[in-house]
Amino acid sequence: MSGAPPELRGTLVNVYLKAVKEREASKATKNQLKSAKSALFHLGQALESLERVSTDVTGGRTGLHTLLEGPPLEDKKGEQELNEFASACWKVRLDIANPSMALQSAINTEEKKQSKAGERPRRLRTLVDALADWWHGTGGSLAPIVDANRRDDAPAVVHGRRGRFLDLAVALFCNVDTFKESEVVAAVTNVHEKRLRQPR
């Protein structure tokens, strides 16, 4: 990819950006949700630890109680007042609270979405469609050359497919991305056949 001409690199970036826009409403992956929940867990631990910074110097009362009510009347020496460090930690705790609630809300919203089977093939199909739009715009043909043996009164035996567009798709989505060659060949075939059925 780094050795490709700048124009081709820009085109491929646009292919992925177009695919991203078409799929931005899809449900988050399991790994995404797992990472978000891990972050939420650690934020919760941070909130609890920062809370303890205040309660350690306020006789077990929360920092919020101390801020609203002041130190207890029997605390004549001021030993249960919030010191400067505890006040700073309480402010940080307040700053963390809102993002934590926003993250929890985002996770809840995402988990309510209906999961869709076959997200990986859909992603590849979207990428191949975007690449095909660009390829067609340059005047190129999507049609692969099919190597097959014809049989009397039976479907032909297909040994493989080849072609310039197919070669580009395999090089991009197998070497730059993580798809298998068989997946890319199937996606290119499906995209080509679908476009053949569309009215001109």
C-alpha positions in Angstrom: 0.0 0.0 0.0 2.9 2.4 0.9 4.4 1.8 -2.6 1.2 2.5 -4.5 0.8 5.7 -6.5 -0.7 8.6 -4.5 -3.8 8.6 -6.7 -4.5 4.9 -6.1 -3.9 5.3 -2.3 -6.3 8.2 -2.2 -8.9 6.1 -4.1 -8.6 3.2 -1.8 -8.9 5.5 1.3 -12.1 6.9 -0.3 -13.4 3.3 -0.8 -13.0 2.6 2.9 -14.5 6.0 3.9 -17.5 5.4 1.7 -18.0 1.9 3.2 -17.7 3.3 6.7 -20.5 5.9 6.0 -22.8 3.1 4.7 -22.1 0.9 7.7 -21.8 3.5 10.5 -25.2 2.5 11.9 -24.3 -1.2 12.3 -24.1 -2.7 15.7 -20.8 -2.6 17.6 -18.7 -5.7 17.6 -18.3 -7.9 20.7 -14.7 -6.7 21.1 -15.9 -3.1 21.0 -18.5 -3.7 23.7 -16.0 -5.7 25.8 -13.5 -2.8 25.6 -16.1 -0.2 26.5 -17.4 -2.2 29.5 -13.8 -2.7 30.7 -13.3 1.1 30.5 -16.6 1.6 32.4 -15.4 -0.8 35.1 -12.2 1.0 35.6 -13.9 4.4 35.6 -16.1 3.0 38.4 -13.1 1.9 40.3 -11.5 5.4 39.9 -14.7 7.0 41.2 -14.7 4.8 44.3 -11.0 5.4 45.0 -11.4 9.2 44.7 -14.4 9.0 47.0 -12.2 7.3 49.6 -9.8 10.2 49.4 -12.5 12.4 50.8 -14.0 10.0 53.3 -10.6 9.3 54.8 -10.4 12.9 56.2 -14.1 13.5 56.8 -14.9 10.8 59.4 -16.6 8.5 56.9 -18.9 11.2 55.5 -18.9 11.6 51.7 -17.2 14.6 50.2 -20.6 15.9 49.0 -22.0 15.9 52.5 -19.0 17.8 53.8 -19.2 20.3 51.0 -22.9 20.9 51.7 -23.0 20.6 55.5 -19.5 21.7 56.5 -17.5 19.9 59.2 -19.4 18.4 62.2 -19.9 20.8 65.1 -17.8 18.6 67.4 -14.8 19.0 65.0 -13.4 21.9 66.8 -9.8 21.3 65.5 -11.0 21.1 61.9 -9.6 17.6 61.5 -12.6 16.5 59.4 -12.6 19.4 57.0 -11.7 18.7 53.4 -8.1 19.6 52.8 -6.9 21.0 49.5 -5.8 17.6 48.1 -9.2 16.0 49.0 -11.0 18.9 47.4 -8.9 18.5 44.2 -9.7 14.8 44.1 -13.4 15.4 44.6 -13.4 17.8 41.7 -11.7 15.2 39.5 -14.4 12.7 40.6 -17.1 15.1 39.5 -15.3 15.5 36.1 -15.2 11.7 35.6 -18.9 11.1 36.7 -20.5 12.6 33.6 -18.4 10.8 31.0 -19.0 7.6 33.0 -22.8 8.1 32.7 -22.5 8.9 29.0 -20.5 5.7 28.4 -23.0 3.6 30.3 -25.8 5.2 28.3 -23.9 4.4 25.0 -23.4 0.8 26.0 -27.1 0.4 27.0 -28.2 1.9 23.6 -25.8 -0.4 21.7 -26.9 -3.5 23.5 -30.5 -2.8 22.6 -29.8 -2.9 18.9 -30.7 -6.0 17.1 -27.7 -8.1 16.3 -27.3 -9.0 12.6 -25.9 -12.3 11.4 -23.2 -12.2 8.8 -21.6 -8.8 9.7 -18.3 -9.8 8.2 -19.7 -10.7 4.7 -21.8 -7.5 4.8 -18.7 -5.4 5.5 -16.8 -7.1 2.6 -19.8 -6.7 0.3 -20.0 -3.0 1.1 -16.2 -2.6 0.4 -16.4 -4.5 -2.9 -19.5 -2.3 -3.9 -17.5 0.9 -3.2 -14.5 -0.4 -5.1 -16.7 -1.4 -8.0 -18.2 2.1 -8.2 -14.8 3.6 -8.6 -13.6 0.9 -11.0 -16.7 1.3 -13.2 -16.2 5.1 -13.2 -12.7 4.5 -14.8 -14.3 2.5 -17.6 -13.2 -0.8 -16.3 -15.2 -4.0 -16.5 -16.2 -6.0 -13.4 -16.7 -9.2 -15.3 -14.3 -12.0 -14.3 -13.0 -14.6 -16.7 -14.4 -17.9 -15.6 -12.2 -21.0 -16.1 -14.7 -23.9 -16.4 -15.4 -27.2 -18.2 -18.8 -27.4 -19.9 -20.7 -30.7 -19.5 -23.7 -32.0 -21.5 -27.0 -31.7 -19.6 -25.2 -30.6 -16.4 -23.9 -27.4 -14.9 -20.3 -26.4 -15.9 -17.5 -27.3 -13.5 -15.9 -24.0 -12.4 -12.2 -24.2 -11.7 -11.6 -20.6 -10.9 -12.1 -16.9 -11.8 -9.6 -14.2 -12.8 -9.7 -10.7 -14.1 -8.2 -7.3 -13.4 -10.9 -6.1 -11.0 -10.9 -9.4 -9.2 -7.1 -9.3 -8.9 -7.3 -5.8 -7.4 -10.0 -6.8 -4.9 -8.0 -9.8 -3.8 -4.8 -7.8 -3.4 -6.5 -5.2 -1.4 -8.9 -7.1 0.8 -6.7 -10.1 1.4 -3.3 -8.4 1.8 -4.2 -5.0 3.2 -7.4 -6.2 5.0 -8.0 -9.6 6.6 -10.4 -11.4 4.3 -9.8 -14.8 2.7 -9.4 -15.1 -1.1 -12.5 -17.3 -1.4 -14.5 -14.7 0.5 -13.4 -11.9 -1.9 -14.0 -14.0 -5.0 -17.5 -14.8 -3.8 -18.2 -11.1 -3.0 -16.9 -9.9 -6.4 -19.0 -12.6 -8.2 -22.2 -11.6 -6.2 -21.6 -7.8 -6.9 -21.0 -8.5 -10.6 -24.1 -10.7 -11.0 -26.3 -8.3 -9.1 -25.3 -5.4 -11.3 -26.0 -7.5 -14.4 -29.6 -8.0 -13.2 -30.1 -4.2 -12.7 -31.8 -2.3 -15.4 -29.4 -0.2 -17.5 
